[in-house]
Amino acid sequence: MPLSEDVEPYFKREVLPHAADTWTWIDHDKTKVGYEIPFNRHFYVFKPPRPLAEIDAELKGVADQILNMIGGLMK
């Protein structure tokens, strides 16, 4: 819907002919002016997670580094 047009004439012209009872659904206290751009819907590209074995190996490496650092503090 163009921002330059008022909601009521647009709604009466474009929506009411197809769904006559929808005018009662509008809560005018909650209406806003503006647009929503759903970036995820348009720009998100799914990237599958890494294999579990690779993640486990990385976690084990980090845990070993932490244990070595703690061991260095005890000396």
VENJO-V880808 format. One record per residue. N is the residue number from 0. RES is the residue in one letter. PSI is psi in degrees with one decimal (999 if undefined). Layout:
BEGIN
((N:RES:PSI) (N:RES:PSI))
END
This chain:
BEGIN
((0:M:130.2) (1:P:139.1) (2:L:-22.7) (3:S:-10.9) (4:E:144.5) (5:D:148.3) (6:V:-45.6) (7:E:-49.7) (8:P:-39.8) (9:Y:-47.3) (10:F:-44.8) (11:K:-34.7) (12:R:-41.7) (13:E:-27.8) (14:V:-49.0) (15:L:-35.5) (16:P:-23.8) (17:H:-27.4) (18:A:89.7) (19:A:-26.7) (20:D:2.4) (21:T:-20.9) (22:W:-30.3) (23:T:-13.4) (24:W:-20.9) (25:I:127.6) (26:D:99.5) (27:H:-18.6) (28:D:-19.6) (29:K:1.3) (30:T:149.9) (31:K:160.1) (32:V:131.1) (33:G:-176.3) (34:Y:152.2) (35:E:129.0) (36:I:106.0) (37:P:88.6) (38:F:-40.9) (39:N:-40.8) (40:R:-34.4) (41:H:-29.4) (42:F:-12.3) (43:Y:131.8) (44:V:119.2) (45:F:131.5) (46:K:110.9) (47:P:148.4) (48:P:159.4) (49:R:160.9) (50:P:145.9) (51:L:-36.9) (52:A:-39.4) (53:E:-41.9) (54:I:-43.6) (55:D:-41.6) (56:A:-41.4) (57:E:-42.6) (58:L:-40.5) (59:K:-41.3) (60:G:-42.6) (61:V:-41.6) (62:A:-40.6) (63:D:-40.3) (64:Q:-42.3) (65:I:-43.7) (66:L:-38.8) (67:N:-41.1) (68:M:-41.9) (69:I:-40.5) (70:G:-35.3) (71:G:-29.8) (72:L:-27.2) (73:M:-18.8) (74:K:999))
END
